[in-house]
Amino acid sequence: MIAWNSLKAALYTVLFCTLLFNSYRVHAEVLDKIVAVVEDDVILEKELDREVSAIAQRIQASRTQMPPESVLRKQVLEKMIIDMLQRQLAAKAGITVTEEMLNSSAADIAQRNNMTLEQFRAELERQGMSYKSFLDNMRNEIIINQLRSREIGGRIKVTDREVEHYMETQEKIGEEAVQYHLGHILIAVKEAASATEIQKARSKADELVKKLRSGQDFTQIAMSDSDDDNALKGGDLGWRKPSDVPTLFADRVGAMSPGEVADPIRSPSGFHIIKMLEVKGLDNHIITNTNVRHILIKTNELINDEEAQKRLLALKARIADGDDFEDLARAHSDDKGSALKGGSLGWVGPGDLVKPFEEAMGKLNINEISEPVQTQFGWHLIQVLDRKNKDNSEEQKKNLVRDAIRKRKIEEETELWMRRLRDEAYVEIHL
């Protein structure tokens, strides 16, 4: 009897533990429900909830009306799918981010916000975001940027003729002093879409344009209906110079007024809806050029930093006593190129010289001679001979146009590349 009672007690214990384990397993499955299968990985419901909560907080902080929860979850999940596909591709390509890179980037962000790293961490915690989550997000962003640079950036070229063509066009239409604040909605179409699917997308785009022209909120419609990567930002493309505007609708934008919504524009990605939010002008770009000369003493096995400074101070004293700077530069400067010209570097502009030299030069009055200044080349005695301001707008414009054309090409290619990546991937959604 004692043995039978012991056996029954053991059986009850096993049964209780089994029921408890099954209950825990069911509960765990509920907590870890899969909302999407992305290639060989999954997105869990708790991950989606966490991302939706974070984005909802940002939307509330911007005082923008929140879209319906179902719409927000759909948009956030789509963004997570695209991000996961890019991370998977980056992993296959061997793209990684070291802890040193991550910590350095975090320190740079803190510095740009005029904070120490500890202060920055405390501010993140105050806003409800853990430092670990911040680093994880930053790691993913760096990886994705490196992937896009590798997959797309290397293929993008900007020719001198493209820059010249834009400059000629810009002068003709008088847009050189203009910036546009644009809103953008994309109704995506797959590369292999049928005629029916294309017509369905076109009809949706036409209907959205009608709604927008009737006064409905652009931000809300972008959040709810746009397939673009900026959907969760309300479709805001920010301020763009004419050269920054995607080629597809550059001509259309130039003729639009603030508040105007353009007709849908077809591209391989789908149908684009553009709204002109604001327009403003640009100021001229004035730079200061400096006529400067120097004497350089390089350090080596025989001349250390102390000896180099000592020699320059002796030369400075001789100049103060009446010796000619040019003669001393020819006789003593280790910069043989400028020594032949009496130490002259000629007229230089911002960024032409190394930073320590430029900073010291900027503090000198006309004809003043500096104390010894150290750069990676050695020790310098610097004298400013003259300064003049120059309207560098034309050169600046060319550089900006070149950069903007490249950026525009990258944006257009990235849009196609991401759409292709999404269309060709195996994705199951279980919302």
PEDAWO-V209851 format. One record per backbone hydrogen bond with DSSP energy under -1.0 kcal/mol. NH is the residue of the N-H (numbers start at 1). CO is the residue of the C=O. E is the energy in kcal/mol with one decimal. If there is no record, write none. Layout:
NH,CO,E / NH,CO,E
This chain:
5,1,-2.6 / 6,2,-2.2 / 7,3,-2.3 / 8,4,-2.7 / 9,5,-2.4 / 10,6,-2.1 / 11,7,-2.5 / 12,8,-2.7 / 13,9,-2.0 / 14,10,-2.5 / 15,11,-2.8 / 16,12,-2.8 / 17,13,-2.6 / 18,14,-2.5 / 19,15,-2.6 / 20,16,-2.6 / 21,17,-2.7 / 22,18,-2.7 / 23,19,-2.4 / 24,20,-2.4 / 25,21,-2.8 / 26,22,-2.6 / 27,23,-2.4 / 28,24,-2.9 / 29,25,-2.5 / 30,26,-2.1 / 31,27,-2.4 / 32,28,-2.6 / 33,30,-1.1 / 35,43,-2.7 / 36,43,-1.4 / 37,428,-2.9 / 38,41,-2.8 / 39,426,-3.4 / 41,38,-2.1 / 43,36,-2.7 / 45,33,-3.3 / 48,44,-2.2 / 49,45,-2.9 / 50,46,-2.1 / 51,47,-2.1 / 52,48,-2.9 / 53,49,-2.4 / 54,50,-2.0 / 55,51,-2.4 / 56,52,-2.6 / 57,53,-1.9 / 58,54,-1.6 / 59,55,-2.4 / 60,56,-2.4 / 61,57,-2.4 / 62,58,-1.5 / 63,60,-1.5 / 64,59,-2.0 / 72,68,-2.6 / 73,69,-2.8 / 74,70,-1.8 / 75,71,-2.4 / 76,72,-2.7 / 77,73,-2.5 / 78,74,-2.1 / 79,75,-2.0 / 80,76,-2.4 / 81,77,-2.3 / 82,78,-2.3 / 83,79,-2.5 / 84,80,-2.4 / 85,81,-2.5 / 86,82,-2.0 / 87,83,-2.4 / 88,84,-2.6 / 89,85,-2.1 / 90,86,-2.4 / 91,87,-2.5 / 92,88,-2.0 / 93,89,-1.5 / 94,91,-1.1 / 95,90,-2.7 / 102,98,-2.1 / 103,99,-2.9 / 104,100,-2.4 / 105,101,-2.2 / 106,102,-2.3 / 107,103,-2.3 / 108,104,-2.1 / 109,105,-2.2 / 110,106,-2.3 / 111,107,-2.4 / 112,108,-2.4 / 113,109,-1.1 / 114,111,-2.0 / 115,110,-2.4 / 120,116,-2.4 / 121,117,-2.4 / 122,118,-2.2 / 123,119,-2.2 / 124,120,-2.2 / 125,121,-2.3 / 126,122,-2.2 / 127,123,-1.6 / 128,125,-1.5 / 129,124,-2.8 / 134,130,-2.0 / 135,131,-2.5 / 136,132,-2.5 / 137,133,-2.6 / 138,134,-2.4 / 139,135,-2.8 / 140,136,-2.3 / 141,137,-2.3 / 142,138,-2.6 / 143,139,-2.5 / 144,140,-2.6 / 145,141,-2.4 / 146,142,-2.5 / 147,143,-2.4 / 148,144,-2.7 / 149,145,-2.3 / 150,146,-2.1 / 151,147,-3.1 / 152,148,-2.8 / 153,148,-1.5 / 154,149,-1.2 / 155,152,-1.8 / 156,153,-1.1 / 163,159,-1.7 / 164,160,-2.8 / 165,161,-2.9 / 166,162,-2.2 / 167,163,-2.5 / 168,164,-2.6 / 169,165,-2.4 / 170,166,-3.1 / 171,167,-2.2 / 172,168,-1.8 / 173,169,-2.1 / 174,170,-1.0 / 175,170,-1.5 / 178,175,-1.8 / 179,280,-3.2 / 180,240,-3.6 / 181,278,-2.8 / 182,238,-1.7 / 183,275,-2.4 / 184,235,-2.6 / 185,273,-2.2 / 187,271,-2.9 / 189,269,-2.7 / 193,190,-1.5 / 198,194,-2.2 / 199,195,-2.3 / 200,196,-2.1 / 201,197,-2.1 / 202,198,-2.4 / 203,199,-2.5 / 204,200,-2.0 / 205,201,-2.3 / 206,202,-2.6 / 207,203,-2.2 / 208,204,-2.2 / 209,205,-2.2 / 210,206,-1.9 / 211,207,-2.0 / 212,208,-2.6 / 213,209,-2.6 / 214,210,-1.4 / 215,212,-1.4 / 216,211,-2.2 / 221,217,-1.9 / 222,218,-2.8 / 223,219,-2.5 / 224,220,-2.0 / 225,221,-3.0 / 226,222,-1.8 / 227,186,-3.3 / 231,228,-1.7 / 233,230,-1.7 / 234,231,-1.9 / 235,230,-2.4 / 237,182,-2.6 / 240,180,-3.6 / 244,241,-1.8 / 249,246,-1.3 / 253,249,-2.2 / 254,250,-1.5 / 255,252,-1.0 / 256,253,-1.7 / 259,276,-4.5 / 260,257,-2.3 / 262,274,-2.6 / 265,272,-2.4 / 267,270,-2.6 / 271,187,-2.4 / 272,265,-3.0 / 273,185,-2.8 / 275,183,-2.1 / 276,260,-2.6 / 277,181,-2.7 / 278,181,-1.3 / 280,179,-2.3 / 287,390,-2.8 / 289,388,-3.1 / 290,348,-2.6 / 291,386,-2.8 / 292,346,-1.7 / 293,383,-2.3 / 294,343,-2.3 / 295,381,-1.7 / 297,379,-2.8 / 300,303,-2.3 / 308,304,-2.4 / 309,305,-2.3 / 310,306,-2.1 / 311,307,-2.2 / 312,308,-2.0 / 313,309,-2.5 / 314,310,-1.7 / 315,311,-2.0 / 316,312,-2.6 / 317,313,-2.1 / 318,314,-1.8 / 319,315,-2.1 / 320,316,-2.2 / 321,317,-1.4 / 322,319,-1.5 / 323,318,-2.7 / 328,324,-2.1 / 329,325,-2.6 / 330,326,-2.4 / 331,327,-1.7 / 332,328,-2.5 / 333,329,-2.0 / 334,296,-3.4 / 336,334,-1.3 / 339,335,-2.5 / 340,336,-1.3 / 341,338,-1.2 / 342,339,-1.9 / 343,338,-2.8 / 345,292,-2.9 / 348,290,-2.6 / 352,349,-2.1 / 358,354,-2.5 / 359,355,-2.9 / 360,356,-2.0 / 361,357,-2.6 / 362,358,-2.2 / 364,361,-1.3 / 367,384,-4.0 / 368,365,-1.7 / 370,382,-2.7 / 373,380,-2.3 / 375,378,-2.7 / 378,375,-1.0 / 379,297,-2.6 / 380,373,-2.8 / 381,295,-2.0 / 383,293,-2.6 / 384,368,-1.2 / 385,291,-3.2 / 386,291,-1.3 / 388,289,-2.2 / 390,287,-3.1 / 392,285,-2.4 / 392,390,-1.1 / 396,392,-3.1 / 397,393,-2.9 / 398,394,-2.1 / 399,395,-2.3 / 400,396,-2.8 / 401,397,-3.1 / 402,398,-2.7 / 403,399,-2.5 / 404,400,-2.9 / 405,401,-3.0 / 406,402,-2.0 / 407,403,-2.5 / 408,404,-3.0 / 409,405,-2.5 / 410,406,-2.6 / 411,407,-2.6 / 412,408,-2.5 / 413,409,-2.7 / 414,410,-2.8 / 415,411,-2.3 / 416,412,-1.7 / 417,413,-2.8 / 418,414,-2.9 / 419,415,-2.0 / 420,416,-2.6 / 421,417,-2.5 / 422,418,-2.5 / 423,419,-2.6 / 424,420,-2.2 / 428,37,-2.4 / 430,35,-3.4
